[in-house]
């Protein structure tokens, strides 16, 4: 049993013995003792004053004295006003470490067949361009969130919705037809998603040139520049061709559909490579080309039931003014769908495929309003989880030179970013002289683990709700709040444990209860024990960053301990055994915690 639980039970017994009343859990508040006071845990006495009918200081002192006389939990205590600061007996820390050591999955609650089913959607790429830095943050957040939710005893289905239809897809297709000369990923040596992304940029380049030429002609004919540009965009032959291609796609034109399938397959193959490098995957992938028709059916159903209404031009809307919002378009006048329609259709298919208890969408904060509306519409349409859907809203990743624009080709490409991080890691580790006796293959693997760890940790340590500035150089540093700092500490501990084994030192199954502990050692045991609560809170708050920063604080404390105390050279065998088991469990908790974030730990560095 955790020390906090034992203390809470003992405090309840103390209240009963001293004052003859039962204290409920809400009246027994334990918190970490503030650093300026002596103690490990503090009992807040104020909620108990109605029972004791005494002053805060007197109540705290009486409870402290009873606990010290009637339990083995307390080494000493001090009462400061309404706060009872408790110094935990060393044997309790030893017992706590023993219990953590006996649990290979400490902090993790495994789901059962009866656990709630949570579906988490992330990634949501478009098939007209490769993944970029924004997608990287989305995928890493989605993967980490899924792991944290599962670690709290939920069954999790990881899902992706691929936006594989629409005018933006037709732009790439048309550009390839007009300018591609039959180019393929094989003939060009490019990943499929990069190849298609190049044609999306090419479309925009030709479209801009066409609009500029038309606008200049209209200005010469007497239109003012603003009106000339608007007319030029409306008259653009290239854009008109793209819309004609979209109409053909909607009508099922065999030639257009065949081209669409071929180009999308190129993109999917490219996406798969990037997902593998990022270490993320999905249990189920949905495609907008399938779900938008389902959405149109649900909208028609809602229209028949009077949930939605049709305007004179034939467009279909939802009136949300009663909910304090506005009217929301669901089907255009020409019958084509919007993103909201697709999301309704996807929800229908997901609800059919899985008995979902909770649905979480990992989507940027620019879509906050969209998901507020979606929740209301799904609830109106009868989806049980509609009202309680969760929009895991996260901030944008910004660059030193401003925002990214994919149509202009100014994004930070995910593949280039991954390759650059690994190369930077190789250079940094080489320069630090940490590759002593490794083979070239081992060096490359460590560089991959460190580079990806640096990238993932940098993007995940920040509160997801905040915008962030990405700085690759800052992320690969063996000092400070970085992935490599945590990885290096883990590798250091693994090295200590290997040396202990080589020296014939065997770790005991149970530590001696009478080992003498330093304050620092007690603090680290307490910090290790906190991991379970951190994982629970991260699951409750949907906050993977809490796990990331916990791991950093733990290894920072451990490094201070490593600097101040001997381990392998400690002559007292009891202390040595305790420090080795403590080190082992720091490494274990860090490995589990970083694993929840999708970050690998190197055995050697």
PLY file of the C-alpha trace (Angstrom):
ply
format ascii 1.0
element vertex 605
property float x
property float y
property float z
element edge 604
property int vertex1
property int vertex2
end_header
0.00 0.00 0.00
1.26 3.51 -0.80
2.57 5.53 2.13
-0.11 8.17 1.53
-2.84 5.53 1.82
-1.32 4.09 4.99
-1.05 7.55 6.51
-4.61 8.46 5.57
-5.88 5.29 7.25
-3.73 5.99 10.33
-4.95 9.62 10.48
-8.57 8.41 10.33
-7.83 6.07 13.24
-6.22 8.95 15.15
-9.28 11.18 14.68
-11.55 8.37 15.85
-9.37 7.64 18.92
-8.85 11.28 19.94
-12.21 12.83 19.12
-14.64 9.94 18.81
-15.73 10.79 15.26
-15.28 9.21 11.82
-13.38 11.38 9.33
-14.25 10.88 5.67
-11.72 10.93 2.84
-12.48 14.55 1.91
-11.34 15.67 5.39
-7.99 13.85 5.22
-5.86 15.87 2.83
-2.20 14.90 2.42
0.25 16.86 0.31
3.99 17.04 -0.18
5.69 19.06 2.57
6.97 22.44 1.42
10.74 22.55 1.08
11.16 25.17 3.81
9.81 22.72 6.43
11.12 19.41 7.67
8.99 16.49 6.50
7.89 14.39 3.56
4.11 14.65 3.73
1.81 17.19 5.35
-1.65 16.56 6.78
-3.87 19.62 6.35
-5.72 19.89 9.66
-8.26 22.64 8.94
-11.01 20.27 7.63
-10.81 18.41 10.98
-11.36 21.39 13.28
-15.15 20.89 13.40
-14.48 17.44 14.78
-11.66 18.34 17.21
-13.24 21.65 18.30
-9.70 22.84 19.07
-7.24 25.33 17.63
-5.36 24.28 14.45
-1.96 24.12 16.21
-3.31 22.02 19.08
-5.17 19.65 16.75
-2.07 19.15 14.58
0.12 18.50 17.64
-2.32 15.97 19.12
-2.64 14.08 15.84
1.15 14.08 15.36
1.74 12.71 18.85
-0.88 9.96 18.40
0.61 8.90 15.05
4.16 8.77 16.41
3.04 6.69 19.42
0.65 4.31 17.65
2.19 3.66 14.20
5.61 2.80 12.78
5.07 5.17 9.87
6.41 8.34 11.49
9.98 9.06 12.52
9.10 12.58 13.76
6.66 15.41 13.22
6.28 19.16 13.54
3.07 21.16 13.78
2.92 24.55 12.07
-0.47 26.16 12.54
-3.00 23.98 10.75
-0.36 21.86 9.04
1.09 18.64 10.44
4.44 17.94 8.75
5.34 14.25 8.95
8.81 12.73 8.59
8.32 9.20 7.24
10.30 6.41 8.92
13.20 5.12 6.76
11.86 1.54 6.83
8.73 2.77 5.03
10.79 4.08 2.13
12.61 0.75 1.90
9.29 -1.10 1.92
7.89 1.26 -0.73
10.89 0.77 -3.00
10.60 -3.00 -2.57
6.95 -2.87 -3.69
7.80 -0.72 -6.75
10.69 -3.02 -7.60
8.36 -6.04 -7.52
6.06 -4.45 -10.15
7.62 -4.53 -13.65
4.84 -2.27 -14.98
4.65 0.16 -12.09
2.21 3.02 -12.75
0.40 1.23 -15.57
-3.18 -0.07 -15.27
-3.78 -2.72 -17.91
-7.20 -2.67 -19.60
-9.56 -5.64 -19.49
-12.25 -6.84 -21.88
-14.79 -4.83 -19.88
-12.76 -1.59 -19.83
-14.26 1.50 -21.53
-13.44 1.76 -25.24
-11.86 5.08 -26.24
-11.31 5.92 -29.90
-8.62 8.49 -30.64
-8.35 10.14 -34.06
-5.10 11.75 -35.11
-3.01 12.52 -38.20
-5.82 13.36 -40.71
-3.55 14.09 -43.69
-4.50 15.30 -47.16
-3.34 13.17 -50.10
-2.06 16.16 -52.05
1.13 16.72 -50.07
3.62 15.06 -47.72
3.39 15.30 -43.95
4.99 18.41 -42.41
6.03 19.65 -38.99
2.43 20.36 -37.95
1.49 16.77 -38.81
4.49 15.56 -36.80
3.20 17.29 -33.66
-0.30 15.95 -34.32
0.89 12.35 -34.76
3.18 12.43 -31.74
0.46 13.96 -29.54
-2.10 11.42 -30.76
0.21 8.46 -30.18
1.29 9.67 -26.72
-2.29 10.46 -25.70
-3.44 7.00 -26.79
-0.67 5.39 -24.72
-1.50 7.48 -21.65
-5.24 6.76 -21.94
-4.52 3.03 -22.30
-2.13 3.14 -19.33
-5.11 4.30 -17.27
-6.98 1.05 -17.92
-8.94 1.93 -21.06
-9.16 -0.03 -24.28
-7.99 2.24 -27.09
-8.58 2.24 -30.84
-6.17 4.48 -32.75
-7.76 5.81 -35.90
-6.99 8.08 -38.83
-9.25 9.86 -41.32
-7.53 10.48 -44.66
-8.78 13.48 -46.63
-8.49 11.88 -50.06
-11.06 13.82 -52.10
-11.93 17.41 -52.97
-10.65 20.28 -55.03
-7.18 20.23 -53.42
-6.69 16.63 -54.55
-7.85 17.51 -58.07
-5.31 20.34 -58.24
-2.43 17.88 -57.82
-4.02 15.43 -60.25
-4.55 18.08 -62.92
-1.03 19.45 -62.55
0.40 15.94 -62.97
-1.71 15.39 -66.10
-0.62 18.73 -67.60
3.02 18.91 -66.54
4.02 15.44 -65.32
4.97 13.67 -68.56
4.12 10.35 -66.88
6.53 10.85 -63.98
6.26 8.23 -61.20
7.94 7.69 -57.83
10.06 5.00 -59.47
11.14 7.12 -62.44
11.85 10.19 -60.31
13.36 8.47 -57.28
11.02 10.48 -55.05
8.67 9.29 -52.32
5.13 9.28 -53.65
3.83 11.90 -51.24
6.72 14.23 -52.16
6.06 13.75 -55.86
2.38 14.61 -55.52
3.20 17.54 -53.24
5.46 18.94 -55.94
2.52 18.98 -58.35
0.30 20.70 -55.79
2.90 23.45 -55.60
3.19 23.44 -59.41
-0.57 23.97 -59.74
-0.42 26.99 -57.45
2.56 28.41 -59.36
0.79 28.17 -62.74
-2.50 29.35 -61.27
-0.89 32.47 -59.79
0.82 33.26 -63.09
-2.44 32.78 -64.96
-4.37 35.03 -62.54
-1.69 37.73 -62.75
-1.79 37.69 -66.55
-5.59 37.84 -66.67
-5.74 40.57 -64.01
-3.24 42.70 -65.93
-5.38 42.38 -69.06
-8.55 43.34 -67.14
-6.81 46.39 -65.66
-5.91 47.49 -69.19
-9.59 47.09 -70.08
-10.51 49.54 -67.31
-11.18 47.48 -64.17
-9.63 48.55 -60.88
-6.88 46.15 -59.61
-8.99 44.55 -56.87
-11.93 43.84 -59.17
-9.54 42.69 -61.89
-7.94 40.12 -59.61
-11.32 38.83 -58.41
-12.52 38.43 -62.01
-9.23 36.77 -63.00
-9.64 34.15 -60.25
-13.21 33.53 -61.33
-12.21 33.18 -65.01
-9.05 31.11 -64.50
-9.11 28.24 -67.04
-6.83 26.16 -64.80
-9.12 26.42 -61.78
-12.12 25.72 -63.99
-10.45 22.55 -65.22
-9.79 21.49 -61.62
-13.47 21.96 -60.75
-14.50 20.03 -63.85
-12.24 17.19 -62.74
-13.86 17.26 -59.28
-17.32 16.99 -60.86
-16.16 14.02 -62.95
-14.76 12.40 -59.81
-18.09 12.94 -58.00
-19.88 11.34 -60.98
-17.57 8.32 -60.87
-15.79 8.97 -64.19
-13.65 5.81 -64.74
-10.60 7.63 -66.11
-10.52 10.26 -63.35
-11.14 7.65 -60.65
-8.32 5.44 -61.99
-5.89 8.36 -61.94
-7.06 9.30 -58.43
-6.50 5.77 -57.13
-3.05 5.53 -58.70
-1.82 8.85 -57.32
-3.31 8.21 -53.88
-1.53 4.85 -53.67
1.75 6.66 -54.29
0.93 9.01 -51.43
-0.09 6.23 -49.03
3.19 4.41 -49.61
5.03 7.63 -48.77
2.91 8.24 -45.65
3.62 4.72 -44.41
7.37 5.35 -44.53
6.97 8.55 -42.51
4.65 6.94 -39.95
7.16 4.11 -39.48
9.99 6.59 -38.90
7.84 8.45 -36.36
6.94 5.18 -34.64
3.17 5.66 -34.94
0.49 3.43 -36.40
-3.28 3.03 -36.53
-5.78 0.28 -35.76
-8.28 1.55 -38.32
-8.04 4.02 -41.21
-11.10 5.73 -42.68
-11.20 7.63 -45.98
-13.23 10.72 -46.73
-14.12 9.27 -50.12
-16.11 6.61 -48.24
-17.43 8.64 -45.33
-18.79 11.73 -47.13
-21.61 9.71 -48.72
-22.51 8.27 -45.31
-22.57 11.83 -44.01
-24.93 12.95 -46.75
-27.28 10.10 -45.79
-27.26 11.18 -42.14
-27.93 14.78 -43.18
-30.87 13.61 -45.32
-32.13 11.63 -42.33
-31.83 14.72 -40.13
-33.69 16.74 -42.77
-36.57 14.27 -42.78
-36.76 14.35 -38.98
-36.84 18.14 -38.93
-33.45 18.43 -37.24
-32.07 20.33 -40.26
-33.69 22.60 -42.84
-33.32 23.35 -46.55
-32.99 26.86 -47.93
-34.50 28.09 -51.18
-31.27 27.47 -53.14
-31.37 23.79 -52.11
-28.58 23.96 -49.51
-29.10 22.17 -46.18
-28.38 23.83 -42.82
-28.54 23.24 -39.08
-30.04 26.02 -36.98
-27.94 26.25 -33.80
-29.14 29.67 -32.63
-30.91 28.03 -29.66
-27.48 26.80 -28.53
-26.05 30.31 -28.80
-24.34 29.62 -32.13
-25.26 30.38 -35.74
-26.59 28.44 -38.71
-24.21 25.76 -40.02
-23.99 24.67 -43.68
-24.12 20.86 -44.15
-24.78 20.44 -47.89
-24.12 23.04 -50.58
-26.78 24.05 -53.08
-25.23 21.70 -55.68
-25.48 18.80 -53.19
-21.76 18.55 -52.46
-20.65 18.01 -48.89
-18.52 20.05 -46.49
-16.07 18.88 -43.81
-18.85 18.74 -41.22
-20.78 16.31 -43.43
-17.73 14.08 -43.73
-17.21 14.09 -39.95
-20.82 13.08 -39.38
-20.40 10.23 -41.88
-17.16 9.10 -40.28
-18.86 9.11 -36.88
-21.63 6.91 -38.28
-19.13 4.33 -39.59
-17.08 4.38 -36.40
-20.13 3.89 -34.23
-21.14 0.98 -36.46
-17.65 -0.58 -36.32
-16.89 -0.12 -32.60
-18.91 0.18 -29.35
-17.29 3.53 -28.55
-17.62 4.89 -25.01
-15.60 8.05 -25.69
-14.33 9.73 -28.87
-11.27 11.98 -28.82
-10.27 14.10 -31.82
-6.64 15.31 -31.91
-7.00 18.43 -34.06
-5.44 21.90 -33.90
-7.10 24.75 -32.03
-8.16 26.54 -35.21
-10.95 23.92 -35.36
-12.37 24.59 -31.88
-15.65 25.94 -33.25
-15.97 23.05 -35.71
-15.90 20.47 -32.93
-18.24 22.45 -30.73
-20.75 22.28 -33.58
-20.00 18.63 -34.38
-20.70 17.62 -30.79
-24.13 19.26 -30.91
-25.01 17.79 -34.31
-23.98 14.25 -33.36
-26.03 14.50 -30.20
-29.05 15.69 -32.19
-28.57 12.76 -34.59
-28.61 10.28 -31.72
-24.97 9.33 -31.24
-24.63 8.39 -27.57
-21.12 9.81 -27.26
-21.81 12.92 -29.32
-22.35 15.27 -26.39
-19.30 13.98 -24.56
-16.84 13.88 -27.46
-13.45 15.38 -26.63
-11.61 17.78 -28.89
-7.97 17.47 -27.86
-7.17 20.98 -29.04
-3.50 21.81 -29.47
-1.56 24.88 -30.50
0.40 25.41 -33.66
4.09 24.78 -34.18
5.69 28.01 -35.34
9.03 28.60 -36.98
11.54 31.41 -36.41
10.61 32.80 -39.85
6.84 32.56 -39.45
4.00 30.22 -40.39
4.11 27.40 -42.94
2.27 27.42 -46.27
2.12 24.10 -48.11
0.84 25.45 -51.41
3.91 27.68 -51.62
6.27 24.87 -50.76
7.53 26.58 -47.58
6.68 23.85 -45.07
9.14 21.98 -42.89
8.84 18.57 -44.47
8.47 15.72 -41.97
10.94 13.42 -43.75
13.56 16.15 -44.06
13.03 17.03 -40.40
13.47 13.40 -39.27
16.61 12.91 -41.38
18.02 16.22 -40.16
17.41 15.38 -36.50
19.13 12.01 -36.84
22.09 13.56 -38.67
22.37 16.28 -36.02
22.24 13.65 -33.29
25.03 11.66 -34.96
27.20 14.77 -35.18
26.48 15.83 -31.57
27.16 12.39 -30.13
30.32 12.06 -32.25
31.62 15.40 -31.02
30.81 14.48 -27.40
32.95 11.35 -27.75
30.17 9.02 -26.60
30.66 6.40 -29.34
33.87 4.82 -27.99
33.70 1.13 -28.97
30.52 0.86 -31.03
30.20 -0.54 -34.53
28.97 1.74 -37.32
25.59 0.00 -37.20
25.32 0.61 -33.45
26.31 4.25 -33.89
23.60 4.78 -36.51
21.00 3.12 -34.29
21.93 5.29 -31.29
21.84 8.38 -33.54
18.34 7.39 -34.68
17.12 6.82 -31.12
18.65 10.08 -29.86
17.55 12.16 -32.85
13.97 10.92 -32.70
13.96 11.19 -28.90
15.08 14.81 -29.16
12.36 15.63 -31.70
9.56 13.85 -29.85
10.45 15.15 -26.41
10.81 18.74 -27.61
7.34 18.65 -29.18
5.68 16.77 -26.30
7.13 18.48 -23.23
5.14 21.66 -23.95
1.54 21.94 -22.79
-0.34 20.78 -25.89
-2.74 23.72 -25.72
0.04 26.24 -26.27
1.61 27.41 -29.51
5.28 26.57 -29.60
8.43 27.60 -31.42
10.40 24.69 -32.82
14.17 24.88 -32.36
16.03 21.75 -33.59
19.42 22.82 -32.23
18.03 23.38 -28.73
16.35 19.98 -28.71
19.59 18.00 -29.15
21.45 18.92 -26.00
22.77 16.62 -23.30
22.00 19.21 -20.65
18.68 20.74 -19.68
15.09 19.69 -20.29
15.71 17.59 -23.41
15.18 14.06 -24.61
18.93 13.33 -24.97
19.55 14.40 -21.35
16.98 11.87 -20.14
18.25 9.19 -22.53
21.85 9.72 -21.44
20.90 9.38 -17.77
19.05 6.15 -18.55
22.07 4.78 -20.44
24.30 5.79 -17.52
22.15 3.78 -15.09
22.16 0.78 -17.42
25.96 1.00 -17.53
26.14 1.05 -13.72
23.93 -2.05 -13.53
26.05 -3.88 -16.13
29.22 -3.09 -14.20
27.59 -4.32 -10.99
26.65 -7.60 -12.68
30.16 -7.95 -14.13
31.55 -7.47 -10.62
29.34 -10.27 -9.34
27.07 -7.99 -7.31
23.60 -9.54 -7.11
20.57 -7.39 -6.36
18.52 -8.66 -3.40
14.87 -9.65 -3.87
14.09 -7.76 -0.66
16.09 -4.86 0.74
17.26 -4.82 4.38
14.78 -2.74 6.39
17.48 -1.24 8.61
19.54 0.36 5.85
20.53 3.94 6.66
19.12 6.40 4.09
20.03 9.95 3.20
17.39 12.63 2.71
18.21 12.62 -1.01
17.56 8.89 -1.30
14.22 9.25 0.47
13.27 12.10 -1.89
14.07 9.99 -4.96
12.00 7.04 -3.68
9.12 9.46 -3.13
9.60 10.88 -6.62
9.66 7.41 -8.20
6.50 6.50 -6.28
4.77 9.61 -7.65
4.90 8.16 -11.19
1.61 6.28 -10.82
-0.22 9.46 -9.75
1.37 11.42 -12.62
0.14 8.86 -15.16
-3.36 8.98 -13.66
-3.46 12.77 -13.74
-2.08 12.89 -17.28
-4.92 10.58 -18.33
-7.54 12.66 -16.53
-6.25 15.94 -17.98
-5.30 14.54 -21.42
-1.82 15.95 -20.86
1.17 13.86 -22.09
3.45 16.82 -21.24
2.99 15.98 -17.54
4.71 12.62 -18.09
7.51 14.23 -20.10
8.31 16.80 -17.44
8.03 14.23 -14.64
10.74 12.15 -16.35
12.98 15.21 -16.63
12.56 16.15 -12.96
13.27 12.58 -11.88
16.49 12.20 -13.86
17.60 15.66 -12.73
17.22 14.53 -9.12
18.97 11.25 -9.87
21.93 13.02 -11.46
22.36 15.12 -8.31
22.29 11.91 -6.26
24.80 10.24 -8.63
27.13 13.21 -8.25
26.98 13.20 -4.43
26.89 9.49 -3.56
28.98 6.45 -4.43
27.21 3.40 -5.78
29.62 0.72 -6.96
32.37 1.99 -4.63
30.09 2.18 -1.57
31.69 -0.10 1.09
28.45 -0.60 3.06
26.77 -3.51 1.23
23.30 -2.57 2.50
23.62 0.98 1.17
25.11 -0.29 -2.08
22.22 -2.72 -2.58
19.67 0.00 -1.87
21.31 2.43 -4.31
21.49 -0.18 -7.06
17.81 -1.11 -6.64
16.93 2.59 -6.49
18.87 3.18 -9.73
17.21 0.20 -11.37
13.75 1.55 -10.60
14.56 5.10 -11.67
15.57 3.61 -15.02
12.44 1.43 -15.12
10.06 4.31 -14.47
11.87 6.55 -16.96
11.70 3.81 -19.61
7.97 3.30 -19.00
7.26 7.03 -18.91
9.23 7.88 -22.02
7.73 4.80 -23.68
4.28 6.32 -23.17
5.55 9.25 -25.24
6.84 6.90 -27.95
10.47 7.61 -27.05
13.00 4.78 -27.06
15.75 4.47 -24.46
19.28 3.46 -25.55
21.07 0.82 -23.50
24.40 2.43 -24.38
25.50 5.93 -25.37
0 1
1 2
2 3
3 4
4 5
5 6
6 7
7 8
8 9
9 10
10 11
11 12
12 13
13 14
14 15
15 16
16 17
17 18
18 19
19 20
20 21
21 22
22 23
23 24
24 25
25 26
26 27
27 28
28 29
29 30
30 31
31 32
32 33
33 34
34 35
35 36
36 37
37 38
38 39
39 40
40 41
41 42
42 43
43 44
44 45
45 46
46 47
47 48
48 49
49 50
50 51
51 52
52 53
53 54
54 55
55 56
56 57
57 58
58 59
59 60
60 61
61 62
62 63
63 64
64 65
65 66
66 67
67 68
68 69
69 70
70 71
71 72
72 73
73 74
74 75
75 76
76 77
77 78
78 79
79 80
80 81
81 82
82 83
83 84
84 85
85 86
86 87
87 88
88 89
89 90
90 91
91 92
92 93
93 94
94 95
95 96
96 97
97 98
98 99
99 100
100 101
101 102
102 103
103 104
104 105
105 106
106 107
107 108
108 109
109 110
110 111
111 112
112 113
113 114
114 115
115 116
116 117
117 118
118 119
119 120
120 121
121 122
122 123
123 124
124 125
125 126
126 127
127 128
128 129
129 130
130 131
131 132
132 133
133 134
134 135
135 136
136 137
137 138
138 139
139 140
140 141
141 142
142 143
143 144
144 145
145 146
146 147
147 148
148 149
149 150
150 151
151 152
152 153
153 154
154 155
155 156
156 157
157 158
158 159
159 160
160 161
161 162
162 163
163 164
164 165
165 166
166 167
167 168
168 169
169 170
170 171
171 172
172 173
173 174
174 175
175 176
176 177
177 178
178 179
179 180
180 181
181 182
182 183
183 184
184 185
185 186
186 187
187 188
188 189
189 190
190 191
191 192
192 193
193 194
194 195
195 196
196 197
197 198
198 199
199 200
200 201
201 202
202 203
203 204
204 205
205 206
206 207
207 208
208 209
209 210
210 211
211 212
212 213
213 214
214 215
215 216
216 217
217 218
218 219
219 220
220 221
221 222
222 223
223 224
224 225
225 226
226 227
227 228
228 229
229 230
230 231
231 232
232 233
233 234
234 235
235 236
236 237
237 238
238 239
239 240
240 241
241 242
242 243
243 244
244 245
245 246
246 247
247 248
248 249
249 250
250 251
251 252
252 253
253 254
254 255
255 256
256 257
257 258
258 259
259 260
260 261
261 262
262 263
263 264
264 265
265 266
266 267
267 268
268 269
269 270
270 271
271 272
272 273
273 274
274 275
275 276
276 277
277 278
278 279
279 280
280 281
281 282
282 283
283 284
284 285
285 286
286 287
287 288
288 289
289 290
290 291
291 292
292 293
293 294
294 295
295 296
296 297
297 298
298 299
299 300
300 301
301 302
302 303
303 304
304 305
305 306
306 307
307 308
308 309
309 310
310 311
311 312
312 313
313 314
314 315
315 316
316 317
317 318
318 319
319 320
320 321
321 322
322 323
323 324
324 325
325 326
326 327
327 328
328 329
329 330
330 331
331 332
332 333
333 334
334 335
335 336
336 337
337 338
338 339
339 340
340 341
341 342
342 343
343 344
344 345
345 346
346 347
347 348
348 349
349 350
350 351
351 352
352 353
353 354
354 355
355 356
356 357
357 358
358 359
359 360
360 361
361 362
362 363
363 364
364 365
365 366
366 367
367 368
368 369
369 370
370 371
371 372
372 373
373 374
374 375
375 376
376 377
377 378
378 379
379 380
380 381
381 382
382 383
383 384
384 385
385 386
386 387
387 388
388 389
389 390
390 391
391 392
392 393
393 394
394 395
395 396
396 397
397 398
398 399
399 400
400 401
401 402
402 403
403 404
404 405
405 406
406 407
407 408
408 409
409 410
410 411
411 412
412 413
413 414
414 415
415 416
416 417
417 418
418 419
419 420
420 421
421 422
422 423
423 424
424 425
425 426
426 427
427 428
428 429
429 430
430 431
431 432
432 433
433 434
434 435
435 436
436 437
437 438
438 439
439 440
440 441
441 442
442 443
443 444
444 445
445 446
446 447
447 448
448 449
449 450
450 451
451 452
452 453
453 454
454 455
455 456
456 457
457 458
458 459
459 460
460 461
461 462
462 463
463 464
464 465
465 466
466 467
467 468
468 469
469 470
470 471
471 472
472 473
473 474
474 475
475 476
476 477
477 478
478 479
479 480
480 481
481 482
482 483
483 484
484 485
485 486
486 487
487 488
488 489
489 490
490 491
491 492
492 493
493 494
494 495
495 496
496 497
497 498
498 499
499 500
500 501
501 502
502 503
503 504
504 505
505 506
506 507
507 508
508 509
509 510
510 511
511 512
512 513
513 514
514 515
515 516
516 517
517 518
518 519
519 520
520 521
521 522
522 523
523 524
524 525
525 526
526 527
527 528
528 529
529 530
530 531
531 532
532 533
533 534
534 535
535 536
536 537
537 538
538 539
539 540
540 541
541 542
542 543
543 544
544 545
545 546
546 547
547 548
548 549
549 550
550 551
551 552
552 553
553 554
554 555
555 556
556 557
557 558
558 559
559 560
560 561
561 562
562 563
563 564
564 565
565 566
566 567
567 568
568 569
569 570
570 571
571 572
572 573
573 574
574 575
575 576
576 577
577 578
578 579
579 580
580 581
581 582
582 583
583 584
584 585
585 586
586 587
587 588
588 589
589 590
590 591
591 592
592 593
593 594
594 595
595 596
596 597
597 598
598 599
599 600
600 601
601 602
602 603
603 604
